[in-house]
């Protein structure tokens, strides 16, 4: 990766009682700004469990990863991205598929 990475943000809240997804997104944006990174896009899943295999915005993120639209995914906490062991275990496979 040369220069600044192409960064995207992923946020997820699983219930209506949980914090506003904008709070997560704002924290991630501030993190990126402190490093001088510009966000290429934001992916936000609302009221969707992290244990679910299918999430609309995560599905879009994965499709964009295959299209090489970004270099780095930034999340507030890893459990926002993959809560289940299956989800976490599938990331290396996804990474190897994208490298081809």
N, C-alpha and C positions, 0 to 999 in steps of 0.2 A: 504494500500500500504506500503510494507516494503522496506527500503533502497531507492535507486534512482528509480524514476518512469521510465517506458518505454515510451519514448516521441517520437511523430511523429510531423512533420512540415507540415502545409498546406499553400500554396500560390496560389493566383489567380490574373490574370490581365484580364480585360474585353475587352480591345481594343489594337490595334497595337500601338496607340499613348501613351498609359499608360506606366509607368515605366517597366523596365525589371523585370520579375519575379525573376531573380537571386538576385536582390537587396533586395526584400522581404525575400527570403530564407536566404540570408547572415545575415540580421538583426536578423532573428529568431535564426539562428545557434549561433550567438554571444550572444544573450540573454540566450540561453541554456548553452553555455560554461561558462558564468559568474556564473551560478548556479551549475556547475559541472554535468549537465545532458548530456547524450549521446543520439543522435537521432537514433531511430531504422529504420526510413524510412522518405522519403519526398514525398509529393503528391503535384503536381503543375498543375493547370488548366490554359491554356493560351488561350486568346481571347474568353473567355466564360463569359457571364453575370452572376452575382450573383443572379439575379432574376430567372434564369432557375432552374427548379427542378432537371434536369438530368445534371450532369457534370461528365465526365469520371473518373477523379482522386478522386472527392468527392464520387462517387459511390464505387470506390475501397476502399477508406478510411472507408466507412460505412460497407462494407463487411468485412474488416479486424477488425473493431470494434466488429462485431458479432463473429468473431473468437478469440477475446480477445488478439490481437497481440500487443496492446499498452494500456497504462493507461491514457495518457494525450495528447491532441491535442493543439499545440501552433500555433497561427496565429498572424500576424503583427497587424491587426485590425479585429474586429469582422465582419465588413461588407465584408471582404474577404471570410468569411466562409458562412454567411447567410445574404443576403441583404433584402430579402422579409420577411414580417411578417410570411408567411407560413413556410419559412425555419427555422426561429427562433423558431416558435411554435412547429415544429416537433422534436426539440432536446430533450425535456423532454421525449417524447414518445420513441425515440430511446434509451435514457439512461435507461428507465425502461425495454425495451425489452432486452437489453444487460445484465442487472442484473440477469435475470432469469436463 
